Amino acid sequence: MQSIYMQKALNHHLECC
């Protein structure tokens, strides 16, 4: 379930920037 964490972090980064 580490993939979800990574995907969430990437999504947040994209949304943030």
The 8 nearest C-alpha neighbors of each residue, nearest first, counted from 0:
[[1, 2, 3, 4, 5, 6, 7, 8],
 [0, 2, 4, 3, 5, 6, 7, 8],
 [3, 1, 5, 0, 4, 6, 7, 8],
 [4, 2, 6, 1, 5, 0, 7, 8],
 [5, 3, 7, 1, 2, 6, 8, 0],
 [4, 6, 8, 2, 7, 3, 9, 1],
 [5, 7, 3, 9, 8, 4, 2, 10],
 [8, 6, 10, 4, 5, 9, 3, 11],
 [7, 9, 11, 5, 10, 6, 12, 4],
 [10, 8, 12, 6, 11, 7, 13, 5],
 [9, 11, 7, 13, 12, 8, 6, 14],
 [10, 12, 14, 8, 9, 13, 15, 7],
 [13, 11, 15, 9, 10, 14, 16, 8],
 [14, 12, 10, 16, 15, 11, 9, 8],
 [15, 13, 11, 12, 16, 10, 9, 8],
 [14, 16, 12, 13, 11, 10, 9, 8],
 [15, 13, 14, 12, 11, 10, 9, 8]]
